[in-house]
Amino acid sequence: MVERMAGGVGRALAACRIAALGVLLGAPPGAALAQGAPEPTVLWEREGLRVTGSVEGIASGQAHRGAWNGLAARYGPPGLSDRANWGEFVLAPGLDATWQAAPELALYGGVSLLAAGTLGLDVYGSGDRGAVLLERAFIGLRTSHPDTWNLDISAGAQPYIVGTGMLIAQGAGNGFSRGAVSLMPRRAFANTAIARVSNGGFSAEAFWLDANEVPSADTATQLAGGLVQYRWDSGTRIGFTGFQAIQSTLPYPLAPAGLVENGREGLVSWHGFGELDGTRLGLPGASVRGEFAVQRNDRIDLAASAWFLEAAYRFASVPWSPRLSYGYASFSGDRPGTARVERFDPLFYGNGLENWFFGASGGYSVLNTNVDVHRVALDLMPSQRDFVKLLYLRSSANQTNSPIQFGQATQVAVQDGNITVTSGVPTAHLLDELYVQWTRLLTPAVALTGWATSGWPGAGLRAIGADQTWQAVGLTLSVRF
């Protein structure tokens, strides 16, 4: 017997996955875009004022079979199907301006609109709708003194990322009334205030962020904190950040089955990250990366943690320049039978398949909480215009019988002759997934990406009724001027 999830747990799950979940399915990988994206078009340049314009358009289509590994009918809302075919589109025009008020002082700002929509019903059973919304609207001031301290202050609606995006990256919600749940085009926070001082490779920042969440799952989350970082070069840095959720209405689901209202409010997160390019150690092509996060909230007796380690090597002298990497991530889950809350809050994580979205079907299926993930990636460059990515991912529950994305619903079971209510999965193994993606730069401004994925349930999901392999394919065309 399986009961539907409690309303509060459903709101928590929806808010998490809308605000912080998703994968850039079919979107060209960041590396490919960085090499092929053209410079913004200069519209005006006179007397120290420079105005540039840009337009980005994306069209994507995809088909899914066995969505949610067959659990949609059991745990999902009425009408949710294990088959979905849909298209997404994005159009984002923008203007940016810089005024050189003095040789070492500049005022700058930007504004952009973002239209996005979904045609057909996506894997959440939502579609045939979208929205045109303001994406960026910010102003700033910066100095450019050589070989000394500089200041950069900005405010307004703009993107903001800390480190590689473990906790702060995806500042806006996508999907549902806004459309384009898989492309995740909206990233800017609704409002920000950011102050940065820097000198050479050192920088320190203070920030206040107001998330731009989907109205139907708006938790009114605001974050405030600071960041210090030292960067030796583009591939070597170390940083540390601390911040607090100064307000939020997001509830936390508990093990074996329960809910903490407004669980996120007051949450304090400490996050450290480091990257090392092997060239500095005489090992060109090698790189390592490590991150950790510790969370506390005395108001609800919360103590949670997460960490990530990754090692990679690029074989530059081998045809197609293969880059092989292995990473392992662990996010704590709430332990059954304890008064303390141990469930890690992933907040606004993101920044692509190379970072904090673990797979395609896996990216939908598991939040970065109560999960451990192995990731093996192979990146290939058959030519200067072709980029191939292959991923294998294996995910397991960090704590069994504790809320995860799958199994969030409560279940009635008999243990030692007693009827108990539990959630999550009884066995840790959740998913295995294979994912392949190919991107072709047709021109410096146009990229075409095709992808396919297959994710099959592990023993834990099979124990709660998962009986299908999640298969999907997609194609995306992106244009930027």
C-alpha positions as CSV (number, residue, x, y, z in Angstrom):
1,M,0.0,0.0,0.0
2,V,1.4,3.4,-1.0
3,E,0.0,6.7,0.2
4,R,0.4,10.0,-1.7
5,M,2.9,12.4,-0.4
6,A,1.7,14.9,2.2
7,G,0.9,18.3,0.8
8,G,3.9,20.0,2.7
9,V,6.4,17.4,1.4
10,G,5.0,17.9,-2.1
11,R,5.5,21.7,-1.9
12,A,9.0,21.1,-0.6
13,L,9.9,18.8,-3.4
14,A,8.3,21.0,-6.1
15,A,10.1,24.1,-4.8
16,C,13.5,22.3,-4.7
17,R,13.3,20.8,-8.2
18,I,11.9,24.0,-9.8
19,A,14.4,26.3,-8.2
20,A,17.5,24.2,-8.1
21,L,17.0,21.1,-10.3
22,G,17.4,20.5,-14.0
23,V,20.0,19.7,-16.6
24,L,21.1,21.6,-19.6
25,L,19.7,18.8,-21.8
26,G,20.6,19.5,-25.4
27,A,22.2,22.8,-24.7
28,P,25.8,23.1,-26.1
29,P,28.4,22.4,-23.4
30,G,30.0,25.5,-21.9
31,A,33.4,24.7,-23.4
32,A,32.0,24.6,-26.9
33,L,30.1,27.8,-26.5
34,A,33.1,29.6,-25.1
35,Q,35.1,28.7,-28.1
36,G,32.5,29.5,-30.7
37,A,30.4,32.4,-29.2
38,P,30.9,35.7,-31.0
39,E,31.6,39.0,-29.4
40,P,28.5,41.1,-28.7
41,T,27.7,43.6,-31.5
42,V,28.8,47.2,-30.9
43,L,25.8,49.5,-31.4
44,W,27.3,52.7,-30.2
45,E,30.8,53.9,-29.2
46,R,31.5,57.5,-28.6
47,E,32.9,59.8,-25.9
48,G,33.7,57.0,-23.5
49,L,30.2,55.3,-23.9
50,R,30.1,51.8,-25.4
51,V,26.8,50.1,-26.0
52,T,26.6,46.5,-27.2
53,G,23.7,44.2,-28.1
54,S,23.2,40.5,-28.2
55,V,20.5,38.0,-29.2
56,E,20.4,34.4,-28.3
57,G,17.9,31.9,-29.7
58,I,17.5,28.2,-28.8
59,A,15.1,25.6,-30.2
60,S,15.0,22.1,-28.8
61,G,13.0,18.9,-29.2
62,Q,13.2,15.7,-27.2
63,A,11.4,12.4,-26.6
64,H,11.3,10.3,-23.4
65,R,10.2,6.7,-22.7
66,G,10.0,5.1,-19.3
67,A,10.2,8.5,-17.6
68,W,10.6,8.3,-13.8
69,N,11.5,4.6,-14.4
70,G,7.9,3.7,-14.2
71,L,7.2,5.4,-10.9
72,A,5.1,8.2,-12.3
73,A,1.8,6.4,-11.9
74,R,2.6,5.3,-8.4
75,Y,4.0,8.5,-6.8
76,G,3.2,11.3,-9.3
77,P,0.1,13.4,-9.6
78,P,-2.8,12.2,-11.6
79,G,-2.1,12.3,-15.4
80,L,1.7,12.1,-15.2
81,S,2.9,9.8,-17.9
82,D,6.0,7.7,-18.5
83,R,6.1,9.0,-22.1
84,A,6.7,12.6,-23.1
85,N,7.5,14.4,-26.3
86,W,8.0,18.1,-26.3
87,G,9.8,21.1,-27.7
88,E,11.3,24.1,-26.0
89,F,12.3,27.5,-27.3
90,V,14.2,30.5,-26.0
91,L,14.7,34.0,-27.3
92,A,16.9,36.4,-25.3
93,P,17.8,39.9,-26.6
94,G,20.0,42.1,-24.4
95,L,21.8,45.4,-24.2
96,D,24.9,46.2,-22.2
97,A,26.6,49.6,-21.7
98,T,29.8,50.8,-20.2
99,W,30.7,54.5,-19.6
100,Q,34.3,55.3,-18.9
101,A,33.7,58.2,-16.5
102,A,37.4,58.5,-15.8
103,P,40.6,56.7,-16.9
104,E,40.3,54.3,-14.0
105,L,36.5,54.5,-13.2
106,A,33.7,52.9,-15.2
107,L,29.9,52.8,-14.8
108,Y,28.2,49.8,-16.4
109,G,24.9,48.1,-16.7
110,G,22.8,45.7,-18.6
111,V,19.2,44.8,-19.4
112,S,17.7,41.7,-21.2
113,L,14.4,40.0,-21.8
114,L,14.0,36.3,-22.0
115,A,11.1,34.6,-23.7
116,A,10.8,30.9,-23.1
117,G,8.2,28.3,-23.6
118,T,7.3,24.6,-23.9
119,L,5.3,23.0,-26.8
120,G,3.7,19.7,-25.7
121,L,3.8,18.2,-22.2
122,D,7.2,17.6,-20.5
123,V,8.1,14.9,-18.0
124,Y,6.4,16.9,-15.2
125,G,3.1,16.8,-17.2
126,S,3.4,20.6,-17.8
127,G,3.5,22.4,-21.1
128,D,2.0,24.4,-23.9
129,R,2.9,27.6,-22.0
130,G,5.7,30.0,-21.4
131,A,6.5,33.6,-20.4
132,V,8.3,36.7,-21.4
133,L,10.1,38.1,-18.4
134,L,12.9,40.5,-17.5
135,E,16.1,38.5,-17.1
136,R,18.8,41.1,-16.3
137,A,18.4,44.7,-15.1
138,F,21.5,45.8,-13.2
139,I,23.9,48.7,-12.8
140,G,27.4,48.8,-11.4
141,L,30.6,50.7,-10.8
142,R,34.2,49.5,-11.0
143,T,37.7,50.8,-10.8
144,S,40.7,49.5,-12.9
145,H,43.8,50.6,-11.1
146,P,46.8,48.6,-12.3
147,D,48.8,46.7,-9.6
148,T,46.7,47.8,-6.7
149,W,43.3,47.4,-5.1
150,N,40.1,47.7,-7.1
151,L,36.4,47.9,-6.3
152,D,33.4,46.5,-8.1
153,I,29.9,47.2,-6.8
154,S,26.7,46.1,-8.6
155,A,23.0,45.8,-7.9
156,G,19.9,44.5,-9.6
157,A,18.7,41.4,-11.4
158,Q,21.8,39.5,-12.6
159,P,23.4,36.1,-12.6
160,Y,25.8,35.2,-9.7
161,I,27.8,32.0,-9.1
162,V,30.0,30.9,-6.3
163,G,32.9,28.6,-7.2
164,T,31.7,25.9,-9.6
165,G,28.0,26.2,-8.5
166,M,27.8,23.7,-5.7
167,L,25.3,25.9,-3.8
168,I,24.8,29.1,-5.7
169,A,24.4,29.2,-9.5
170,Q,20.9,28.8,-10.7
171,G,19.3,32.0,-9.4
172,A,16.0,31.6,-11.3
173,G,13.3,28.9,-11.5
174,N,12.3,27.4,-14.9
175,G,9.6,25.2,-16.2
176,F,5.9,25.1,-15.4
177,S,4.3,28.5,-16.0
178,R,7.7,29.8,-17.4
179,G,8.3,26.9,-19.8
180,A,11.7,25.4,-20.9
181,V,12.3,23.1,-17.9
182,S,15.2,21.2,-19.5
183,L,17.0,24.1,-21.2
184,M,16.9,26.1,-17.9
185,P,17.5,29.4,-19.6
186,R,16.7,31.7,-16.7
187,R,19.6,32.0,-14.3
188,A,19.6,35.5,-12.9
189,F,18.5,36.3,-9.4
190,A,15.6,38.6,-9.1
191,N,17.6,41.1,-7.1
192,T,21.2,41.3,-5.9
193,A,23.7,43.6,-4.1
194,I,27.3,42.6,-4.7
195,A,30.5,44.3,-3.6
196,R,33.9,43.0,-4.6
197,V,37.4,44.1,-3.8
198,S,40.4,42.6,-5.6
199,N,44.1,42.9,-5.9
200,G,45.9,40.6,-8.4
201,G,44.6,37.0,-7.9
202,F,43.0,37.8,-4.5
203,S,39.3,38.9,-4.3
204,A,36.8,39.2,-1.5
205,E,33.0,39.7,-2.0
206,A,29.9,40.4,0.0
207,F,26.6,39.5,-1.5
208,W,22.8,39.6,-0.9
209,L,20.7,37.5,-3.2
210,D,16.9,37.3,-3.7
211,A,16.0,34.2,-5.8
212,N,13.8,34.5,-8.8
213,E,11.6,31.4,-8.1
214,V,8.6,30.2,-10.1
215,P,5.5,31.9,-8.6
216,S,3.7,28.6,-7.9
217,A,6.6,27.4,-5.7
218,D,8.1,30.7,-4.5
219,T,9.8,30.1,-1.1
220,A,10.8,33.8,-0.7
221,T,14.4,32.7,-0.1
222,Q,17.0,35.4,0.4
223,L,20.7,34.7,1.0
224,A,23.4,37.0,2.5
225,G,27.1,36.3,3.0
226,G,30.7,36.7,1.8
227,L,33.4,35.0,-0.3
228,V,37.2,35.1,-0.4
229,Q,39.1,33.6,-3.2
230,Y,42.6,33.4,-4.6
231,R,43.2,32.5,-8.2
232,W,46.7,31.7,-9.5
233,D,45.5,31.1,-13.1
234,S,42.3,30.0,-15.0
235,G,42.8,26.4,-13.7
236,T,44.1,26.9,-10.2
237,R,42.2,28.6,-7.3
238,I,41.0,28.2,-3.8
239,G,38.0,29.8,-2.2
240,F,35.8,29.8,0.9
241,T,32.3,31.2,1.4
242,G,29.9,31.5,4.2
243,F,26.3,32.7,4.0
244,Q,22.9,32.5,5.7
245,A,19.3,32.0,4.4
246,I,18.0,35.2,6.1
247,Q,14.4,34.3,5.1
248,S,12.7,31.3,3.4
249,T,9.4,29.4,3.7
250,L,10.8,26.1,2.2
251,P,9.9,23.1,4.4
252,Y,12.2,20.1,4.8
253,P,11.0,16.5,4.6
254,L,12.2,14.2,7.3
255,A,12.8,10.5,7.9
256,P,11.0,8.2,8.3
257,A,8.0,10.5,7.3
258,G,7.6,14.0,8.5
259,L,8.0,17.7,7.8
260,V,9.7,20.8,9.2
261,E,7.9,23.9,8.2
262,N,10.1,26.8,7.1
263,G,13.1,24.5,7.5
264,R,15.5,26.6,5.4
265,E,15.0,29.8,7.3
266,G,18.2,30.6,9.3
267,L,20.3,27.9,7.5
268,V,24.0,28.7,7.6
269,S,26.3,27.2,5.0
270,W,30.1,27.1,4.9
271,H,31.5,26.1,1.5
272,G,35.1,25.6,0.5
273,F,36.4,24.8,-3.0
274,G,39.8,24.3,-4.7
275,E,41.0,23.5,-8.2
276,L,44.6,22.6,-9.3
277,D,46.0,22.5,-12.8
278,G,48.6,19.8,-13.0
279,T,50.9,22.0,-15.1
280,R,51.9,23.8,-11.9
281,L,53.2,20.4,-10.7
282,G,54.9,19.4,-13.9
283,L,51.9,17.2,-15.0
284,P,50.4,19.0,-18.0
285,G,46.9,17.6,-18.8
286,A,46.2,16.6,-15.2
287,S,43.8,18.4,-12.8
288,V,42.2,17.8,-9.5
289,R,39.2,19.4,-7.7
290,G,37.8,19.2,-4.3
291,E,34.8,20.9,-2.5
292,F,33.0,20.6,0.8
293,A,30.0,22.2,2.5
294,V,28.8,22.2,6.1
295,Q,25.4,23.4,7.1
296,R,24.0,24.3,10.5
297,N,20.6,25.6,11.7
298,D,20.3,25.8,15.5
299,R,16.6,26.8,15.1
300,I,15.7,23.3,14.0
301,D,18.8,21.4,15.2
302,L,20.2,20.8,11.7
303,A,23.7,19.5,10.9
304,A,24.3,18.4,7.3
305,S,27.3,18.1,5.0
306,A,28.5,17.3,1.5
307,W,31.7,16.9,-0.3
308,F,33.1,16.2,-3.8
309,L,36.4,15.0,-5.3
310,E,37.4,14.8,-8.9
311,A,40.6,13.9,-10.8
312,A,41.0,14.3,-14.6
313,Y,43.6,13.9,-17.3
314,R,43.7,15.2,-20.9
315,F,45.8,13.1,-23.3
316,A,46.7,16.0,-25.5
317,S,49.0,14.0,-27.8
318,V,46.3,11.3,-28.5
319,P,43.9,11.8,-31.4
320,W,40.7,13.6,-30.4
321,S,42.5,14.9,-27.3
322,P,40.5,12.7,-24.9
323,R,39.9,14.0,-21.3
324,L,39.0,11.3,-18.8
325,S,37.7,12.2,-15.4
326,Y,36.3,10.5,-12.3
327,G,34.4,12.2,-9.6
328,Y,32.5,11.2,-6.4
329,A,30.0,13.3,-4.6
330,S,28.2,12.7,-1.3
331,F,25.3,14.7,0.1
332,S,24.0,13.8,3.6
333,G,20.4,12.5,4.2
334,D,18.2,12.7,7.2
335,R,18.9,9.7,9.5
336,P,15.8,7.8,10.6
337,G,15.4,7.6,14.4
338,T,17.3,10.7,15.3
339,A,15.9,14.1,16.5
340,R,18.6,16.0,14.6
341,V,18.0,17.0,10.9
342,E,20.8,15.8,8.7
343,R,19.3,16.4,5.3
344,F,21.6,18.5,3.1
345,D,20.0,21.5,1.4
346,P,21.4,21.9,-2.2
347,L,20.0,25.5,-2.4
348,F,20.5,26.9,-6.0
349,Y,23.1,24.5,-7.4
350,G,23.8,24.1,-11.1
351,N,26.3,25.0,-13.8
352,G,26.0,22.0,-16.2
353,L,26.8,18.3,-16.5
354,E,30.5,19.0,-15.8
355,N,29.6,20.3,-12.4
356,W,26.4,19.8,-10.3
357,F,23.8,18.3,-12.6
358,F,24.4,14.5,-12.3
359,G,23.1,13.1,-15.5
360,A,20.1,13.6,-17.7
361,S,17.4,11.3,-16.2
362,G,19.5,11.3,-13.0
363,G,19.4,15.1,-13.0
364,Y,15.6,15.0,-12.8
365,S,15.4,11.9,-10.6
366,V,17.6,12.8,-7.6
367,L,18.2,16.1,-5.9
368,N,21.7,16.9,-4.5
369,T,20.6,15.7,-1.1
370,N,20.6,12.2,0.5
371,V,22.5,10.8,-2.5
372,D,26.0,9.6,-3.3
373,V,27.1,9.7,-7.0
374,H,30.0,8.2,-9.0
375,R,30.6,10.0,-12.3
376,V,33.0,8.9,-15.0
377,A,33.3,11.3,-18.0
378,L,35.1,11.1,-21.3
379,D,35.3,14.3,-23.4
380,L,36.5,14.1,-27.0
381,M,37.4,16.7,-29.7
382,P,37.2,15.0,-33.1
383,S,37.8,18.4,-34.6
384,Q,38.0,22.1,-33.7
385,R,34.2,22.2,-34.3
386,D,33.1,18.9,-32.8
387,F,32.8,18.1,-29.1
388,V,31.6,14.7,-27.7
389,K,30.8,13.9,-24.2
390,L,30.1,10.5,-22.7
391,L,29.0,10.0,-19.1
392,Y,28.4,7.0,-16.8
393,L,26.8,7.8,-13.5
394,R,25.8,5.6,-10.5
395,S,23.8,7.0,-7.7
396,S,22.8,5.6,-4.3
397,A,20.9,6.9,-1.3
398,N,23.1,8.3,1.4
399,Q,20.5,7.1,4.0
400,T,18.0,4.4,3.3
401,N,14.3,4.9,4.3
402,S,14.9,8.6,4.1
403,P,13.3,11.1,1.7
404,I,14.8,11.4,-1.8
405,Q,13.4,12.6,-5.1
406,F,12.1,9.2,-5.8
407,G,10.3,7.6,-2.9
408,Q,9.4,10.9,-1.4
409,A,5.9,9.6,-0.9
410,T,5.2,7.8,2.4
411,Q,4.8,4.0,2.3
412,V,3.1,1.7,4.8
413,A,5.2,-1.3,5.7
414,V,5.2,-4.1,8.3
415,Q,8.4,-4.5,10.3
416,D,8.7,-7.1,13.1
417,G,4.9,-7.4,13.1
418,N,4.3,-3.7,13.5
419,I,2.8,-1.3,10.9
420,T,5.3,1.5,10.2
421,V,5.3,4.6,7.9
422,T,8.5,5.2,6.0
423,S,9.9,7.0,2.9
424,G,12.8,6.7,0.5
425,V,14.2,3.3,-0.4
426,P,15.1,0.2,1.7
427,T,18.2,-0.5,-0.4
428,A,20.7,2.2,-1.3
429,H,21.3,1.7,-5.1
430,L,19.1,4.1,-7.0
431,L,20.2,4.6,-10.6
432,D,22.7,3.8,-13.3
433,E,22.9,6.0,-16.4
434,L,24.7,6.2,-19.7
435,Y,24.7,9.6,-21.5
436,V,26.2,10.7,-24.8
437,Q,26.2,14.2,-26.3
438,W,27.7,15.6,-29.6
439,T,28.0,19.3,-30.4
440,R,28.8,20.6,-33.8
441,L,29.8,24.3,-34.2
442,L,28.2,25.1,-37.6
443,T,29.5,28.6,-37.5
444,P,31.0,30.7,-34.6
445,A,27.5,31.8,-33.8
446,V,25.5,28.6,-34.5
447,A,25.7,25.2,-32.7
448,L,23.8,22.0,-33.1
449,T,23.7,19.4,-30.3
450,G,22.3,15.9,-30.2
451,W,22.1,13.7,-27.2
452,A,20.8,10.3,-25.9
453,T,20.5,8.8,-22.5
454,S,19.5,5.5,-20.9
455,G,18.9,5.2,-17.1
456,W,18.0,2.0,-15.4
457,P,16.7,1.5,-11.8
458,G,18.9,0.0,-9.1
459,A,17.7,-2.3,-6.3
460,G,16.5,0.5,-4.2
461,L,14.1,1.9,-6.8
462,R,13.0,-1.6,-7.9
463,A,12.0,-2.3,-4.3
464,I,9.5,0.6,-4.4
465,G,8.1,-0.4,-7.8
466,A,10.4,1.0,-10.5
467,D,10.3,-1.4,-13.5
468,Q,11.3,0.7,-16.6
469,T,14.5,2.0,-18.2
470,W,14.3,5.7,-18.7
471,Q,15.4,6.4,-22.3
472,A,15.5,9.8,-24.0
473,V,16.9,11.5,-27.1
474,G,17.0,15.2,-28.1
475,L,18.3,17.7,-30.6
476,T,19.0,21.4,-30.0
477,L,19.9,24.3,-32.2
478,S,21.3,27.5,-30.7
479,V,22.2,30.8,-32.3
480,R,23.9,33.8,-30.7
481,F,24.7,37.2,-32.2
